[in-house]
Amino acid sequence: MLIVGLGNPGEKYDRTRHNLGFMAADALVSEYSGTWSKGFKGEYSEIFINGKKVFVLKPQTFMNLSGESVQPFCAFYKIALEDIVVVHDDMDMEFTRLKIRNGGSSGGHNGIKSIVQHLGTEKFPRVKMGIGKDLKKETIGHVLGKFSPDEAEKLDEFVKSSVKAIVSIVNDGLTKAMNEHNRSLLL
């Protein structure tokens, strides 16, 4: 199984809305005492969740080229499409809402578009983490922006919730994880 956390590399983007996938990947690897290696145009780790080997990948290509990292990783390790779980931000859901989805369109998310393009399919599971919209800001400014002080207070708990959802997918399967985690989070 492969967990892909999406984000942009570099300090400039650290703890921005668009990097929620990176934050979830970092928290997951930390919780399971993994270490990061470099390769496949990304950083990756191998962890074990209840004895099951799980790879975690953070593409370092910048968001819009994420597929350039995911596709060769999957080809090398022979990872089936249904065993790829992509964790990413979603501005069509309010902040702290989590949704597990089995495939579907990119919803305008450029990281997902790139992965779909390189894998040749939309049929891979996702963990979508809501960031909401800011009608006063342009989309790019919002997704690349830092969290507000109010959001920042809830951020760590939100990331922990995403890790629980990922672990649930690994342990219990996609359907059970969807039933358990597809709800508004009251943070």
HELIX and SHEET records of a PDB file:
HELIX    1   1 GLU A   11  TYR A   13  5                                   3    
HELIX    2   2 ARG A   17  ASN A   19  5                                   3    
HELIX    3   3 LEU A   20  GLU A   31  1                                  12    
HELIX    4   4 MET A   63  LEU A   65  5                                   3    
HELIX    5   5 GLY A   67  TYR A   77  1                                  11    
HELIX    6   6 LEU A   81  ASP A   83  5                                   3    
HELIX    7   7 ASN A  110  LEU A  119  1                                  10    
HELIX    8   8 THR A  139  VAL A  143  1                                   5    
HELIX    9   9 PRO A  149  ASP A  172  1                                  24    
HELIX   10  10 LEU A  174  HIS A  181  1                                   8    
SHEET    1   A 7 SER A  37  GLY A  39  0                                        
SHEET    2   A 7 GLY A  42  ILE A  49 -1                                        
SHEET    3   A 7 LYS A  52  PRO A  59 -1                                        
SHEET    4   A 7 LEU A   2  GLY A   5  1                                        
SHEET    5   A 7 ILE A  84  ASP A  90  1                                        
SHEET    6   A 7 PRO A 125  GLY A 130  1                                        
SHEET    7   A 7 LEU A  98  ASN A 102 -1                                        
END                                                                             
